């Protein structure tokens, strides 16, 4: 945990895993999302208490994790080292409950992503793989 005003670490929270890779924050509900590679899962923490409030299946080879406040969704992109990449979409039922509602295939090795709330788009980088050129894949969330 980091104090943003002081710009210093103030707490640590044990997760029980070794490969925490991606983080996203829902400031409004005081929730921190932790994307884990091994085993693949999404862990949700209450930022006020530090307690784990939820855990759901995660995308394999996760690279990036984003919280979409307008749709109350979490997007996890992964695919590093896999033949097919995916974006997993989670619906935030309330601050403590999340449901995996979609597994959207992307491209081999595609994991790096960027969420633009202003444009309502998720951009996923797909590397060249000998069969296809590198590309930027663009996704628009649907209600």
C-alpha positions as a Python dict, from the first residue, in 0.01 Angstrom:
ca = {
    (1, 'X'): (0, 0, 0),
    (2, 'X'): (133, 342, -97),
    (3, 'X'): (44, 679, 54),
    (4, 'X'): (-1, 891, -259),
    (5, 'X'): (48, 1219, -76),
    (6, 'X'): (371, 1110, 92),
    (7, 'X'): (475, 892, -203),
    (8, 'X'): (592, 613, 20),
    (9, 'X'): (501, 254, 101),
    (10, 'X'): (301, 231, 421),
    (11, 'X'): (174, -130, 427),
    (12, 'X'): (218, -469, 263),
    (13, 'X'): (-55, -728, 216),
    (14, 'X'): (28, -1098, 185),
    (15, 'X'): (-133, -1256, -120),
    (16, 'X'): (-18, -1615, -86),
    (17, 'X'): (108, -1617, -447),
    (18, 'X'): (445, -1550, -611),
    (19, 'X'): (357, -1405, -949),
    (20, 'X'): (155, -1088, -901),
    (21, 'X'): (183, -915, -1238),
    (22, 'X'): (-88, -655, -1293),
    (23, 'X'): (-281, -416, -1069),
    (24, 'X'): (-589, -197, -1118),
    (25, 'X'): (-772, 31, -876),
    (26, 'X'): (-1138, 112, -817),
    (27, 'X'): (-1101, 423, -602),
    (28, 'X'): (-1476, 472, -556),
    (29, 'X'): (-1531, 133, -394),
    (30, 'X'): (-1185, 112, -234),
    (31, 'X'): (-1092, -202, -426),
    (32, 'X'): (-753, -315, -555),
    (33, 'X'): (-746, -581, -829),
    (34, 'X'): (-443, -811, -840),
    (35, 'X'): (-383, -1012, -1159),
    (36, 'X'): (-183, -1327, -1088),
    (37, 'X'): (-7, -1547, -1346),
    (38, 'X'): (56, -1866, -1152),
    (39, 'X'): (-198, -1981, -1070),
    (40, 'X'): (-404, -1764, -1306),
    (41, 'X'): (-653, -1571, -1095),
    (42, 'X'): (-789, -1228, -1011),
    (43, 'X'): (-778, -1135, -643),
    (44, 'X'): (-975, -838, -507),
    (45, 'X'): (-870, -649, -193),
    (46, 'X'): (-1046, -390, 20),
    (47, 'X'): (-796, -100, 26),
    (48, 'X'): (-922, 26, 361),
    (49, 'X'): (-880, -301, 553),
    (50, 'X'): (-630, -489, 334),
    (51, 'X'): (-854, -795, 341),
    (52, 'X'): (-917, -1014, 39),
    (53, 'X'): (-1286, -989, -56),
    (54, 'X'): (-1301, -1195, -376),
    (55, 'X'): (-1108, -1433, -600),
    (56, 'X'): (-1206, -1552, -947),
    (57, 'X'): (-1054, -1739, -1241),
    (58, 'X'): (-784, -1537, -1417),
    (59, 'X'): (-654, -1513, -1772),
    (60, 'X'): (-344, -1722, -1847),
    (61, 'X'): (-28, -1522, -1910),
    (62, 'X'): (-182, -1198, -1776),
    (63, 'X'): (-5, -878, -1876),
    (64, 'X'): (-247, -596, -1798),
    (65, 'X'): (-551, -524, -1585),
    (66, 'X'): (-796, -232, -1606),
    (67, 'X'): (-1100, -110, -1414),
    (68, 'X'): (-1380, 49, -1619),
    (69, 'X'): (-1583, 260, -1374),
    (70, 'X'): (-1852, 356, -1627),
    (71, 'X'): (-1945, -6, -1704),
    (72, 'X'): (-1840, -146, -1363),
    (73, 'X'): (-1615, -400, -1530),
    (74, 'X'): (-1260, -528, -1503),
    (75, 'X'): (-1061, -619, -1816),
    (76, 'X'): (-766, -859, -1795),
    (77, 'X'): (-551, -916, -2102),
    (78, 'X'): (-313, -1207, -2133),
    (79, 'X'): (-150, -1440, -2377),
    (80, 'X'): (223, -1418, -2322),
    (81, 'X'): (365, -1759, -2410),
    (82, 'X'): (32, -1899, -2533),
    (83, 'X'): (-99, -1980, -2881),
    (84, 'X'): (-410, -1770, -2824),
    (85, 'X'): (-441, -1456, -2614),
    (86, 'X'): (-757, -1347, -2438),
    (87, 'X'): (-928, -1055, -2275),
    (88, 'X'): (-1129, -1172, -1975),
    (89, 'X'): (-1420, -947, -1882),
    (90, 'X'): (-1550, -937, -1524),
    (91, 'X'): (-1875, -775, -1415),
    (92, 'X'): (-1869, -596, -1080),
    (93, 'X'): (-2196, -699, -913),
    (94, 'X'): (-2107, -494, -606),
    (95, 'X'): (-1783, -404, -430),
    (96, 'X'): (-1727, -763, -311),
    (97, 'X'): (-1872, -975, -592),
    (98, 'X'): (-1734, -1027, -944),
    (99, 'X'): (-1844, -1253, -1226),
    (100, 'X'): (-1640, -1363, -1527),
    (101, 'X'): (-1879, -1277, -1813),
    (102, 'X'): (-1656, -1311, -2118),
    (103, 'X'): (-1343, -1469, -2260),
    (104, 'X'): (-1266, -1278, -2579),
    (105, 'X'): (-995, -1435, -2800),
    (106, 'X'): (-731, -1191, -2928),
    (107, 'X'): (-416, -1320, -3101),
    (108, 'X'): (-115, -1541, -3024),
    (109, 'X'): (99, -1379, -2755),
    (110, 'X'): (-127, -1072, -2731),
    (111, 'X'): (-129, -951, -2373),
    (112, 'X'): (-20, -589, -2349),
    (113, 'X'): (-320, -357, -2339),
    (114, 'X'): (-437, -3, -2268),
    (115, 'X'): (-783, 107, -2150),
    (116, 'X'): (-902, 453, -2259),
    (117, 'X'): (-1210, 556, -2058),
    (118, 'X'): (-1240, 875, -2266),
    (119, 'X'): (-1269, 675, -2589),
    (120, 'X'): (-1445, 374, -2431),
    (121, 'X'): (-1192, 142, -2596),
    (122, 'X'): (-952, -132, -2495),
    (123, 'X'): (-643, -157, -2715),
    (124, 'X'): (-448, -485, -2721),
    (125, 'X'): (-104, -521, -2881),
    (126, 'X'): (-64, -835, -3091),
    (127, 'X'): (298, -922, -3181),
    (128, 'X'): (401, -1054, -3521),
    (129, 'X'): (431, -1430, -3514),
    (130, 'X'): (566, -1536, -3854),
    (131, 'X'): (215, -1586, -3991),
    (132, 'X'): (64, -1246, -3913),
    (133, 'X'): (203, -894, -3884),
    (134, 'X'): (193, -708, -3555),
    (135, 'X'): (-137, -529, -3496),
    (136, 'X'): (-331, -318, -3248),
    (137, 'X'): (-666, -482, -3174),
    (138, 'X'): (-946, -246, -3068),
    (139, 'X'): (-1238, -350, -2847),
    (140, 'X'): (-1542, -147, -2742),
    (141, 'X'): (-1735, -261, -2434),
    (142, 'X'): (-2104, -329, -2483),
    (143, 'X'): (-2368, -265, -2215),
}
